Amino acid sequence: MTDVVVDELEMMGGPVETDEEWRIRKAKERIDAMRTELLIQTDWYVIRQQETGESVPDNIITYRQELRDITMQPGYPWSVEWPNI
């Protein structure tokens, strides 16, 4: 980012984001979108189980929790180990 652009952003009162911060933010957004999509893909099953009074299998509960915990992985957002059902 050039000094002129940074100065203009600061004058507008907006936060100044470095190139590295931008890359990190974009990587997190991609991971979060993928995680959300994977959670949505199992929502119907969890809802059906609850509606019918059946318990949600442990492997589904574990899978969904591991998806939620992705941000806790040491390599996040550059290296993510995706869970499997």
Secondary structure in CASP SS format (residue, H / E / C, confidence):
PFRMAT SS
TARGET T0000
AUTHOR 0000-0000-0000
METHOD secondary structure of the structure
MODEL  1
M C 1.00
T C 1.00
D H 1.00
V H 1.00
V H 1.00
V H 1.00
D H 1.00
E H 1.00
L H 1.00
E H 1.00
M H 1.00
M C 1.00
G C 1.00
G C 1.00
P C 1.00
V C 1.00
E C 1.00
T C 1.00
D H 1.00
E H 1.00
E H 1.00
W H 1.00
R H 1.00
I H 1.00
R H 1.00
K H 1.00
A H 1.00
K H 1.00
E H 1.00
R H 1.00
I H 1.00
D H 1.00
A H 1.00
M H 1.00
R H 1.00
T H 1.00
E H 1.00
L H 1.00
L H 1.00
I H 1.00
Q H 1.00
T H 1.00
D H 1.00
W H 1.00
Y H 1.00
V H 1.00
I H 1.00
R H 1.00
Q H 1.00
Q H 1.00
E H 1.00
T C 1.00
G C 1.00
E C 1.00
S C 1.00
V C 1.00
P C 1.00
D H 1.00
N H 1.00
I H 1.00
I H 1.00
T H 1.00
Y H 1.00
R H 1.00
Q H 1.00
E H 1.00
L H 1.00
R H 1.00
D H 1.00
I H 1.00
T H 1.00
M H 1.00
Q C 1.00
P C 1.00
G C 1.00
Y C 1.00
P C 1.00
W C 1.00
S C 1.00
V C 1.00
E C 1.00
W C 1.00
P C 1.00
N C 1.00
I C 1.00
END
